[in-house]
C-alpha cells in the first residue's frame, strides 16, 4: 500500500545577524537575545478575542464528513448545526456502504458495490483493483489456505502486477506472509491489521469520489487547515515560547508561565 505523502516545508524563519563592529564590547556581541514568552493566560485571551465565522467553520466540517463518507455523523451534524449543505445522498450512502464492507473485510461484496456504481472505476484504476484483490489473497493466507492463495496470486494478481515494479514489489511483500510459521512473526504483519484495512477503505472511498466527481474539485479544506496550523506552530516555536497544541479532542495546550 502506498504511503501517505507528506508535504515538506523549507525553513523560512530568519534570525538577526549579530553586530560585528569591533568597537562594540564583547559582552554585547555574545549576549543572547532573550526569547519572547507568551503565557497561557495571555494566549487564551488573544484566542478568545478572535472572531470566528462559525457558519464557514461548520461548512468545512460538513465537507470533511462528506468527503470521508461518514454518513451518520454528517447527517447528525447538519441537523444539529442547522446549516445548509447540499450533497448527493445516494452517493454518500453507497460510499459509506463500501467503506463499511471493506472495514468488515467483505472485499468481494465491496467490489460488487463498486461495480454497481460504475464498472469503469475498477477497469480504469489498476492500483485500486490491485489493492482490493490483494486483500482477498491476504484473507486466503490468514485462513491458511495456501494452495488457494498461490493459485489466486498466479491467476489474478500476477497479471495485474506484470510490468509494474511497485505493484510487483507489493505482491512480493504479501507473499512474504507465508514465509513464517505464524503470520504474527512476519515483518509484514501490518498487512493483516485493522489499521491497514482502514487505509484501504479510506483510499477506496477517495478514489471513488474523485472518479465520480471528476468534473468538480474535491475540497480538502479541513486537512489543509490542520497542515497549515501544524506548520505555523512549528515555525513560531523557533522564535517564541507559547502554549503549543498537544491534543485537539479535547483541546489542550502545553503549559507556559511568566518568567
N, C-alpha and C positions, 0 to 999 in steps of 0.2 A: 504494500500500500504506500502510495507516495506520501511523503511527509508534508506537513503544513508549511507553507512558505512564510518566512518572517521578514518583514521589511527592515532594512538596515538603515540607520541614520549615521551620518558623519558627525564628528564632534564639532559643533559650531560655537561652543562657548569660548569667550575670549578672556584673557587675563591681562591686566595692565602691566606694562613693562616697567621695571624699576628705573629710577633716575640714576644715570651713570656719571653724573657730574662729580669730578674728583674732589671739588672743594666742599662737597656736602659731607658731613660727618658719617663715619662708617656705621654708627648705630642706626642712623636713618635709612641707610642703604639696605641693611639687613633686617630692618624692622618688619615683622609680619603684619599684613593687613588683617585686621580683625573681621571675622565673618559676621555678617548680619544675621540676627536671630529674630524669628517671629514666633512668639509663644502660642500655645493652643487657644488661649482666650482671645487674643487679637485675631488669630487666623479664623476662628469661628465667627467672630463679629464681622469680619470682612466678607466671609462667605454668605452669611445671612443677609448682608446688605445688598447682595447682587440680585437683580430682578430676573426671574426665570419665566420663560414663556411655557407654561405647563401644557397648553394645547399642542404646541410643537413637540414638546418632550413626549407627550402621550402618543403622538403620531409616530415618532421614532420607535418607541417601544412596541406599538402595534405592528409596525412594519417588520421589526425583528421577529416577532412571534409568527407572523405570516410567512416570512422567508424560511424560517426553520420548521414550518409545518406543525407548530404547537397549536393544534386545533382548539381544544377546550380552553386552554389558558387565554387564547386570543379572544374567543367569544365572550368569556367572562370579563376580560379586561375592557373590552369595548363597552359592555353593559355597565360596568361599574364606573368607568371614566366618562361615560356619556359623550364619547367623541364620534365623529362621522369618519368611518374608514371603510372605503369600498374595496371589496376583494372578491375573487372568484371562489365562492364557497364550495362548488363541486370539485374544483381542482385542489383546494385546500384539504377537503375530506379524503380525496384519493391519495394525495401525498402523505397525509397522516397515516392512512391505512398501510401504505407501502413501507413507510418508516417503521411502523409497529411490527409488521410481519418480519422485517429484517432483524429487528431487535429480539424477536422471539425465535430467530434462526429458521424461519419458514421461508427459505430462499426461493424454492420452486413457485410457491404461491405469490411471492413478491414479484417474480419475473412475469407471471401471468397477468398480474395487475398492471405492471408497466406496459406490457404489450396491449392491454385493453385500452390504455390511454393513447398509445401510438407505437406501432411496431418499429418505426424508424428510430426510436430513441436508442434501442439496443443495437439495431442494424448499423447505425451510423456512429456509435460510440464504442469503439473497441475496448477502451480501458474499463468502462462500466460493465460491459458484458464479461470481461475477464474477471474482475473482482467478485462479481456475483457467482460466476461458475466456479471460481476458486474456492468460495465458501462451501459449495456443495462438496468439493474434493476434501476440504478440511473436515466436514461432517463425516465422510466415509472413514477418514483416518481416525477420528475420535471414537468411532464405533468399532475400531479395529477391523474394518472390512478392507483389508489390504489388497486383495485381488480386484475388488470393485474400484478401489482408489487408483490402482495402477492402470486399469483399463480406461477409467474416466480421464485420467491425466493424459494418456496417449491419444484417445479418440476426440476429446473435446478441447482440452487446454493447450496441448502442443500445437495444433493448427492455428490457434489464436495468437500464441506467443511467437510463432515462427517468424524470423526476420526482425523481431523487436527485442533488442537486448535488455531493455528494462523489464518487460513482461516475462522474458525467459528467466531473468535473474529472480523475479518474484516466484516463478513456478519452482525453480530450484530450491528457493528458501522454504516453500511449502512442503516439498517432498522431503526436506530435511527433518520434518517432524517424525518421520518413520525410522530415522536412524538411531533412535534411542529406545531403551526398554520401556520407558514411560515418557509420554508427551511432556509431562511436567518437568522432566530433566533436560528437555531440549532448550537451546538458547533462543529458539523461535517460538517459545510458548506464548508470547504475546498474541499470536495468531488465533488462539483459542479463548482469548479473554473477552469479557463483556465490553470492555472499553474499545476493543478492536471492532466488534460488531457495531458499536455506536458510531465509530468513524465511517464504516461502510454505509450505515443508514444515513448519516449526515451528507456524505459525498453523493450518494444516490439521489437524495432529495434535491440538492442544489443543481445537479446535472439535469434532472427532470425539469425543474423550474426554469433554468436557463434555456433549455431546448424549446419548451412550450411558450416561453415569453421572449423568444429571440428578437421580436420586433420592439421590445421595451427594455429599458435599462433596469436591472435589478439593483435596488439600493441596499447598501450595507452600512447605513448611517451609524448605527449603534456601535458596530465593530470599529468603524473609523474614529468615532469619538473616544472610545476606550484606548485605542492605539495612540491617538494624539495626546490624551491625558497622561498615559504612561511615559511617552517621550518627553513631554514638557516637564513632568515631575522629575524625571531622571536628569534633565539638563539643569533645572533650577536648583537641585540639591547640591550641585557642584559649587554653587556660589553662596547659598543661603541655607541656614538651619531652620527648617519649618516642619510642621506636622505632616508626615507622609501618610498617604492612604495605605493601610496594611490589610484591610478587608472591606468588601463592598456590601456584604449581607450578614449582619448589619454593618453600616458604615462606621469604621473605626480608624483612628489615626494614631501615629506614634506620639509619644509624649515629648514636648519641648517646653522647657521652663525658662523664665527670665534668668539671665546671668547675675 
